[in-house]
Amino acid sequence: MMSKNCSGAISAILAAGLLAACSGGEIPAEPDFRLGALGAPDIEKHEIYGTVCGFRSAGGSIQALALIQPDKAWIKIGPEATPLPLSEGAEAGEGEGPLGIGLVYGNEAAVLTLTPGGEERASGGGRLEMESGLTLQTSENQLVELDGILQCSSGSI
């Protein structure tokens, strides 16, 4: 007699096999793509000071997954922090966020879009925060969509 746990595992394997057979033999893979946390070493190395907003994912995380300044945004894919310049449309005055940051940054490798929503609220130490979404799409069509908090300061985060 087969246990329920084993029966469920076999059902999942059979379902994956059916999916493979119906989709031409390949099981669609989940993209292994995540943003890394930006920390003090990145801030110091790249001198990310002055007006800056940090995006952190919803769920109580304190790790900044993007640091956004008026002229560039910083993300971390892999071990190094990467700058993304303010998009040309944003330079023309399209979409301005809190403290004068833009809402769209990017180059040929990736485009980052912020979608702040809700009311700005003070979060102590002269900082303000608000709910925001973040979308990052790479040139390889990898996509990250997150909901979280955008925390901004005219000092440093």
Residue frames as qw, qx, qy, qz and C-alpha x, y, z in Angstrom:
[[0.000, 0.888, 0.460, 0.000, 0.00, 0.00, 0.00],
 [0.421, 0.403, 0.000, 0.813, 1.29, 3.46, -0.91],
 [0.225, -0.523, -0.450, 0.688, 1.36, 6.28, 1.67],
 [0.236, 0.899, 0.361, -0.078, -0.49, 9.51, 0.90],
 [0.175, -0.826, 0.294, 0.447, 2.78, 11.46, 0.80],
 [0.386, -0.202, 0.758, 0.485, 4.29, 9.10, -1.75],
 [0.382, 0.586, 0.702, 0.130, 1.06, 9.07, -3.74],
 [0.108, 0.947, 0.134, -0.273, 1.12, 12.90, -3.94],
 [0.252, -0.643, 0.523, 0.499, 4.75, 12.90, -5.09],
 [0.414, 0.115, 0.818, 0.383, 3.99, 10.36, -7.82],
 [0.297, 0.797, 0.524, -0.044, 0.98, 12.45, -8.93],
 [0.025, -0.901, 0.147, 0.408, 3.23, 15.53, -9.20],
 [0.332, -0.371, 0.718, 0.487, 5.79, 13.57, -11.25],
 [0.396, 0.415, 0.786, 0.229, 3.05, 12.26, -13.56],
 [0.190, 0.911, 0.300, -0.208, 1.62, 15.77, -13.97],
 [0.144, -0.759, 0.402, 0.491, 5.09, 17.11, -14.85],
 [0.388, -0.067, 0.821, 0.413, 5.48, 14.29, -17.38],
 [0.344, 0.679, 0.646, 0.059, 2.11, 15.12, -18.96],
 [0.049, 0.931, 0.013, -0.361, 3.05, 18.79, -19.10],
 [0.273, -0.522, 0.625, 0.512, 6.32, 17.87, -20.81],
 [0.406, 0.226, 0.830, 0.308, 4.54, 15.65, -23.31],
 [0.255, 0.810, 0.527, -0.023, 1.94, 18.30, -24.14],
 [0.014, -0.946, 0.074, 0.316, 4.39, 21.18, -24.40],
 [0.639, 0.707, -0.302, 0.036, 6.77, 19.63, -26.88],
 [0.868, 0.048, -0.369, 0.330, 8.97, 17.84, -24.39],
 [0.341, 0.278, -0.391, 0.809, 10.14, 20.72, -22.23],
 [0.380, -0.717, -0.547, 0.207, 8.94, 21.70, -18.79],
 [0.124, 0.852, -0.008, 0.508, 8.95, 25.49, -18.44],
 [0.605, -0.110, -0.465, 0.637, 11.63, 26.49, -15.97],
 [0.266, -0.920, -0.254, 0.133, 11.09, 29.10, -13.28],
 [0.424, 0.737, -0.219, 0.478, 13.49, 31.98, -13.87],
 [0.718, -0.435, -0.278, 0.467, 16.24, 32.04, -11.26],
 [0.283, 0.500, 0.045, 0.817, 16.48, 35.79, -11.03],
 [0.432, -0.784, -0.411, 0.174, 16.49, 37.85, -7.88],
 [0.133, 0.849, -0.176, 0.481, 17.67, 41.25, -6.83],
 [0.658, -0.103, -0.516, 0.539, 20.41, 41.24, -4.23],
 [0.355, -0.877, -0.277, 0.165, 20.41, 43.45, -1.16],
 [0.392, 0.657, -0.158, 0.625, 22.40, 46.67, -1.31],
 [0.662, -0.638, -0.298, 0.255, 24.24, 47.44, 1.91],
 [0.289, -0.906, 0.131, 0.279, 26.78, 49.76, 3.50],
 [0.577, -0.278, 0.519, 0.566, 29.72, 48.37, 1.46],
 [0.407, 0.537, 0.574, 0.466, 27.87, 49.20, -1.79],
 [0.050, -0.969, -0.241, -0.008, 26.90, 52.66, -0.53],
 [0.429, -0.760, 0.274, 0.404, 30.49, 53.44, 0.43],
 [0.596, -0.038, 0.587, 0.547, 32.10, 51.94, -2.69],
 [0.288, 0.531, 0.567, 0.561, 29.81, 53.84, -5.08],
 [0.109, -0.119, -0.226, 0.961, 29.36, 56.93, -2.87],
 [0.216, -0.539, -0.673, -0.457, 25.58, 56.72, -2.89],
 [0.230, -0.381, -0.498, 0.744, 25.00, 59.73, -0.66],
 [0.159, 0.032, -0.129, -0.978, 22.64, 62.70, -0.65],
 [0.682, 0.123, 0.145, -0.706, 19.03, 62.38, -1.69],
 [0.247, 0.174, -0.932, -0.198, 18.22, 58.69, -1.97],
 [0.788, -0.126, 0.126, -0.589, 15.23, 56.40, -1.71],
 [0.052, -0.262, 0.964, -0.003, 15.58, 52.75, -0.78],
 [0.762, -0.037, -0.291, -0.577, 13.08, 50.20, -2.03],
 [0.147, -0.232, 0.927, -0.254, 12.48, 47.25, 0.26],
 [0.386, -0.169, -0.816, -0.395, 10.20, 44.33, -0.41],
 [0.635, -0.443, -0.018, -0.633, 6.91, 43.95, 1.48],
 [0.888, -0.195, -0.417, 0.001, 6.84, 41.63, 4.44],
 [0.606, -0.791, 0.060, 0.059, 9.03, 43.46, 6.94],
 [0.820, 0.139, 0.024, 0.555, 12.37, 43.18, 5.18],
 [0.212, -0.901, 0.031, 0.378, 14.85, 45.93, 5.98],
 [0.567, -0.160, 0.517, 0.622, 17.13, 45.13, 3.03],
 [0.336, 0.707, -0.082, -0.617, 17.20, 47.68, 0.22],
 [0.736, 0.236, 0.587, 0.239, 16.76, 45.95, -3.15],
 [0.437, 0.622, 0.256, 0.597, 17.19, 49.22, -5.05],
 [0.295, -0.597, -0.181, 0.723, 18.67, 52.59, -4.14],
 [0.359, 0.702, 0.463, 0.405, 17.27, 55.46, -6.18],
 [0.262, -0.469, -0.052, 0.842, 18.76, 58.94, -6.57],
 [0.400, 0.730, 0.145, -0.536, 17.47, 61.74, -8.80],
 [0.361, 0.683, -0.481, -0.414, 19.95, 60.92, -11.59],
 [0.487, 0.273, -0.818, -0.136, 20.45, 57.14, -11.23],
 [0.858, -0.337, 0.123, -0.366, 19.19, 54.00, -9.56],
 [0.076, 0.501, -0.858, 0.081, 21.35, 51.20, -8.18],
 [0.936, -0.089, -0.010, -0.340, 20.43, 47.50, -8.29],
 [0.224, -0.530, 0.818, 0.008, 22.36, 44.35, -7.53],
 [0.946, 0.218, -0.061, -0.231, 22.15, 41.39, -9.88],
 [0.836, 0.219, -0.331, 0.380, 24.94, 39.08, -8.83],
 [0.654, -0.375, -0.314, 0.577, 27.78, 40.34, -6.66],
 [0.309, -0.028, 0.040, 0.950, 28.12, 43.92, -7.96],
 [0.179, 0.718, 0.409, -0.534, 25.92, 47.00, -7.62],
 [0.383, 0.285, 0.568, 0.670, 24.94, 48.29, -11.07],
 [0.112, 0.447, 0.179, -0.869, 23.87, 51.86, -11.88],
 [0.302, 0.558, 0.699, 0.329, 20.91, 52.55, -14.16],
 [0.102, -0.025, 0.033, 0.994, 20.64, 56.13, -15.49],
 [0.361, 0.492, 0.429, -0.666, 17.45, 58.14, -15.36],
 [0.513, 0.427, 0.675, 0.314, 15.45, 57.43, -18.52],
 [0.192, 0.123, 0.291, 0.929, 15.31, 60.10, -21.22],
 [0.269, -0.615, -0.553, -0.494, 11.54, 60.52, -20.85],
 [0.546, -0.675, -0.407, 0.284, 11.95, 61.07, -17.11],
 [0.432, -0.197, 0.023, 0.880, 14.60, 63.74, -17.78],
 [0.023, -0.345, -0.416, -0.841, 11.96, 65.58, -19.81],
 [0.313, -0.176, 0.326, -0.874, 9.77, 65.81, -16.70],
 [0.733, -0.153, -0.493, -0.442, 7.70, 62.65, -17.07],
 [0.850, -0.365, -0.377, -0.041, 6.85, 61.02, -13.77],
 [0.173, 0.550, -0.545, 0.609, 8.56, 62.49, -10.76],
 [0.683, -0.380, -0.616, 0.097, 8.62, 60.65, -7.46],
 [0.503, -0.846, -0.147, 0.098, 9.25, 61.81, -3.91],
 [0.467, -0.712, 0.235, 0.469, 12.18, 64.19, -3.28],
 [0.321, 0.773, -0.331, -0.435, 12.64, 64.65, -7.02],
 [0.395, -0.222, 0.857, 0.246, 13.59, 61.07, -7.88],
 [0.447, 0.214, -0.535, -0.684, 12.45, 59.68, -11.21],
 [0.809, -0.009, 0.395, -0.434, 10.13, 56.77, -11.77],
 [0.932, 0.349, 0.087, 0.046, 11.91, 55.10, -14.71],
 [0.207, -0.760, 0.572, 0.228, 15.63, 54.28, -14.93],
 [0.909, 0.129, 0.394, 0.044, 17.39, 52.09, -17.42],
 [0.046, 0.633, -0.607, -0.477, 19.81, 51.27, -20.18],
 [0.629, 0.291, -0.592, -0.412, 20.19, 48.50, -22.78],
 [0.258, 0.138, -0.931, 0.219, 20.65, 45.89, -20.01],
 [0.200, -0.463, -0.824, 0.259, 17.65, 46.60, -17.77],
 [0.178, -0.489, -0.158, -0.839, 14.77, 48.97, -17.05],
 [0.220, -0.300, -0.758, 0.535, 13.57, 49.72, -13.51],
 [0.237, -0.511, -0.328, -0.758, 10.15, 51.28, -12.96],
 [0.068, -0.149, -0.710, 0.685, 8.78, 52.54, -9.65],
 [0.296, -0.519, -0.542, -0.591, 5.07, 52.94, -8.97],
 [0.075, -0.034, -0.623, 0.778, 4.69, 54.81, -5.67],
 [0.375, -0.512, -0.568, -0.524, 1.17, 54.88, -4.32],
 [0.548, -0.633, -0.509, 0.198, -0.64, 55.95, -1.23],
 [0.138, -0.971, 0.019, -0.193, 0.21, 58.80, 1.06],
 [0.480, 0.441, -0.515, 0.557, 3.69, 59.79, 2.13],
 [0.669, -0.717, -0.155, -0.117, 4.20, 59.32, 5.87],
 [0.015, -0.786, 0.549, -0.285, 7.03, 60.32, 8.19],
 [0.930, -0.086, -0.356, 0.043, 9.10, 57.37, 9.36],
 [0.662, -0.705, 0.054, 0.248, 11.45, 59.11, 11.80],
 [0.607, -0.342, 0.322, 0.641, 14.86, 60.69, 11.38],
 [0.175, 0.609, -0.212, -0.744, 13.58, 63.07, 8.69],
 [0.068, -0.047, 0.891, 0.445, 12.65, 60.18, 6.41],
 [0.653, 0.214, 0.137, -0.713, 9.41, 59.63, 4.59],
 [0.176, -0.072, 0.959, 0.209, 8.00, 56.43, 3.24],
 [0.663, 0.270, 0.029, -0.698, 5.17, 55.19, 1.08],
 [0.786, 0.123, 0.605, 0.003, 3.96, 51.99, -0.50],
 [0.305, 0.672, -0.443, -0.509, 5.42, 51.34, -3.93],
 [0.947, 0.203, 0.248, 0.028, 5.78, 48.75, -6.61],
 [0.118, -0.685, 0.591, 0.408, 9.02, 47.98, -8.41],
 [0.903, 0.373, 0.211, -0.034, 9.37, 46.32, -11.79],
 [0.172, -0.667, 0.606, 0.397, 12.70, 45.34, -13.30],
 [0.890, 0.398, 0.214, -0.056, 12.94, 43.87, -16.78],
 [0.434, -0.520, 0.542, 0.498, 16.28, 42.81, -18.24],
 [0.386, 0.533, -0.481, -0.579, 17.27, 42.62, -21.88],
 [0.125, 0.111, -0.978, -0.122, 17.02, 38.80, -21.56],
 [0.554, -0.340, -0.402, -0.645, 13.29, 39.26, -20.75],
 [0.427, -0.250, -0.759, 0.423, 13.77, 38.34, -17.12],
 [0.273, -0.620, -0.190, -0.710, 11.15, 40.09, -15.03],
 [0.315, -0.236, -0.716, 0.576, 10.90, 40.91, -11.33],
 [0.287, -0.595, -0.251, -0.707, 7.74, 42.54, -9.98],
 [0.408, -0.208, -0.700, 0.548, 7.63, 43.44, -6.29],
 [0.303, -0.824, -0.245, -0.411, 5.41, 45.32, -3.90],
 [0.647, -0.191, -0.422, 0.605, 7.05, 47.07, -1.00],
 [0.254, -0.903, -0.200, 0.283, 8.03, 50.28, 0.71],
 [0.511, 0.572, -0.019, 0.641, 9.93, 53.21, -0.72],
 [0.505, -0.762, -0.202, 0.350, 11.79, 55.00, 2.09],
 [0.485, 0.666, 0.064, 0.563, 13.35, 58.35, 1.18],
 [0.490, -0.730, -0.118, 0.461, 15.70, 60.82, 2.79],
 [0.371, 0.911, -0.107, 0.144, 17.52, 63.95, 1.69],
 [0.346, -0.699, 0.625, 0.018, 20.48, 62.59, 3.67],
 [0.360, 0.287, -0.860, -0.221, 21.37, 58.94, 3.14],
 [0.829, -0.251, -0.284, -0.411, 19.27, 55.85, 3.80]]
